Amino acid sequence: MYPSVTPPRQVKIGDAAAFAGTTPRAIRHYHQIGLLREPERGGDGRRRYGYDDMIRLMWIRKMAEAGISLDDMRAAFDGARDIEETLGRLEETLAAQEAGIKRQRAAAQRLRVVGSPLGLLSQLVTDRLSHLPPGALRPSDLDALLVTERVFGPLGAAVQASVFMVLATHADLRAEADRLDAADAALDDSVDPHDPRVEELAAQHCAHHKALVQAIEADGLDTAEEKLFEIYDADLTGEEDAHMSAFEAVTKMPYDFSPARMRCMELTTELLAQDDQDTPDDS
């Protein structure tokens, strides 16, 4: 014969949590938000949970496992919200989570195949740079692509990739880029923004940019860029997870540039814009 077992009329929070498959901390949180009423305490000052409390707690756990939010649970118990509305919201949430998991798996696969941080960038950027030999891209190149992808989206970064493809295959252009980077770094806070060297360096940046463009065209990379715009939307605002405009992104990305270096960048931009105006339209 089996021994007679008399179920308890009430149990402590630890036993309630163990039976429902949750934790005492979670149960306390349910009390705090009004999802589960707080039962009376026994003579020892501890909460005691009865049958109705356990039923409510178990339904809470079932709904949590289904992905229903705590707010929707409360509304469902109170009868304040139609179940179809709750389920519709739940399906949208699950679809978003499913899409997120799909993106994560794709990123993990790219990272495994590429074998470098390049695989963490978008598929569009990774594909464009996949043919380069290992080590052809510098960490600073990847850093620049990372920032560009955040500000202008995958398409903007894929277009910028042409620059790094040229630098990886043209030693003279890479050497000039390194020289200009060193000159930029020398424009520290001790340099007057109106020092003649700032204007000279801006002119050199402009000349180097034109040389890069010529190399991009000579290598046929501009044709690949045009195809990208034909295939993908030309609005360079990024993927679904880009929640800010390009202007907002730029204002939130810190750069520790001196006033002289900032003026050099501004002058370079002005020179490039003027050059574009002076270049006759071939169309």
BELFEN-V552204 format. One record per residue. N is the residue number from 1. RES is the residue in three letters. PSI is psi as a letter, one per 40 degrees, with the letter a starting at -180 (none if undefined). Layout:
{{N:RES:PSI} {N:RES:PSI}}
This chain:
{{1:MET:i} {2:TYR:i} {3:PRO:i} {4:SER:h} {5:VAL:h} {6:THR:h} {7:PRO:i} {8:PRO:i} {9:ARG:d} {10:GLN:i} {11:VAL:i} {12:LYS:i} {13:ILE:d} {14:GLY:d} {15:ASP:d} {16:ALA:d} {17:ALA:d} {18:ALA:d} {19:PHE:d} {20:ALA:e} {21:GLY:f} {22:THR:a} {23:THR:i} {24:PRO:d} {25:ARG:d} {26:ALA:d} {27:ILE:d} {28:ARG:d} {29:HIS:d} {30:TYR:d} {31:HIS:d} {32:GLN:d} {33:ILE:e} {34:GLY:e} {35:LEU:d} {36:LEU:h} {37:ARG:i} {38:GLU:h} {39:PRO:i} {40:GLU:i} {41:ARG:i} {42:GLY:a} {43:GLY:d} {44:ASP:e} {45:GLY:e} {46:ARG:i} {47:ARG:i} {48:ARG:h} {49:TYR:h} {50:GLY:a} {51:TYR:d} {52:ASP:d} {53:ASP:d} {54:MET:d} {55:ILE:d} {56:ARG:d} {57:LEU:d} {58:MET:d} {59:TRP:d} {60:ILE:d} {61:ARG:d} {62:LYS:d} {63:MET:d} {64:ALA:d} {65:GLU:d} {66:ALA:e} {67:GLY:e} {68:ILE:h} {69:SER:i} {70:LEU:d} {71:ASP:d} {72:ASP:d} {73:MET:d} {74:ARG:d} {75:ALA:d} {76:ALA:d} {77:PHE:d} {78:ASP:e} {79:GLY:f} {80:ALA:e} {81:ARG:h} {82:ASP:h} {83:ILE:d} {84:GLU:d} {85:GLU:d} {86:THR:d} {87:LEU:d} {88:GLY:d} {89:ARG:d} {90:LEU:d} {91:GLU:d} {92:GLU:d} {93:THR:d} {94:LEU:d} {95:ALA:d} {96:ALA:d} {97:GLN:d} {98:GLU:d} {99:ALA:d} {100:GLY:d} {101:ILE:d} {102:LYS:d} {103:ARG:d} {104:GLN:d} {105:ARG:d} {106:ALA:d} {107:ALA:d} {108:ALA:d} {109:GLN:d} {110:ARG:d} {111:LEU:d} {112:ARG:d} {113:VAL:d} {114:VAL:d} {115:GLY:e} {116:SER:i} {117:PRO:e} {118:LEU:d} {119:GLY:e} {120:LEU:e} {121:LEU:i} {122:SER:i} {123:GLN:d} {124:LEU:d} {125:VAL:d} {126:THR:d} {127:ASP:d} {128:ARG:d} {129:LEU:e} {130:SER:d} {131:HIS:e} {132:LEU:i} {133:PRO:i} {134:PRO:h} {135:GLY:e} {136:ALA:d} {137:LEU:h} {138:ARG:i} {139:PRO:d} {140:SER:d} {141:ASP:d} {142:LEU:d} {143:ASP:d} {144:ALA:d} {145:LEU:d} {146:LEU:d} {147:VAL:d} {148:THR:d} {149:GLU:d} {150:ARG:d} {151:VAL:d} {152:PHE:e} {153:GLY:i} {154:PRO:d} {155:LEU:d} {156:GLY:d} {157:ALA:d} {158:ALA:d} {159:VAL:d} {160:GLN:d} {161:ALA:d} {162:SER:d} {163:VAL:d} {164:PHE:d} {165:MET:d} {166:VAL:d} {167:LEU:d} {168:ALA:e} {169:THR:e} {170:HIS:g} {171:ALA:d} {172:ASP:d} {173:LEU:d} {174:ARG:d} {175:ALA:d} {176:GLU:d} {177:ALA:d} {178:ASP:d} {179:ARG:d} {180:LEU:d} {181:ASP:d} {182:ALA:d} {183:ALA:d} {184:ASP:d} {185:ALA:d} {186:ALA:e} {187:LEU:g} {188:ASP:a} {189:ASP:e} {190:SER:e} {191:VAL:h} {192:ASP:h} {193:PRO:d} {194:HIS:e} {195:ASP:h} {196:PRO:d} {197:ARG:d} {198:VAL:d} {199:GLU:d} {200:GLU:d} {201:LEU:d} {202:ALA:d} {203:ALA:d} {204:GLN:d} {205:HIS:d} {206:CYS:d} {207:ALA:d} {208:HIS:d} {209:HIS:d} {210:LYS:d} {211:ALA:d} {212:LEU:d} {213:VAL:d} {214:GLN:d} {215:ALA:d} {216:ILE:d} {217:GLU:d} {218:ALA:d} {219:ASP:e} {220:GLY:e} {221:LEU:d} {222:ASP:d} {223:THR:d} {224:ALA:d} {225:GLU:d} {226:GLU:d} {227:LYS:d} {228:LEU:d} {229:PHE:d} {230:GLU:d} {231:ILE:d} {232:TYR:i} {233:ASP:h} {234:ALA:e} {235:ASP:h} {236:LEU:f} {237:THR:e} {238:GLY:a} {239:GLU:a} {240:GLU:d} {241:ASP:e} {242:ALA:g} {243:HIS:e} {244:MET:i} {245:SER:i} {246:ALA:d} {247:PHE:d} {248:GLU:d} {249:ALA:d} {250:VAL:d} {251:THR:e} {252:LYS:e} {253:MET:h} {254:PRO:h} {255:TYR:h} {256:ASP:g} {257:PHE:i} {258:SER:i} {259:PRO:d} {260:ALA:d} {261:ARG:d} {262:MET:d} {263:ARG:d} {264:CYS:d} {265:MET:d} {266:GLU:d} {267:LEU:d} {268:THR:d} {269:THR:d} {270:GLU:d} {271:LEU:d} {272:LEU:d} {273:ALA:d} {274:GLN:d} {275:ASP:d} {276:ASP:d} {277:GLN:d} {278:ASP:e} {279:THR:h} {280:PRO:i} {281:ASP:h} {282:ASP:e} {283:SER:none}}
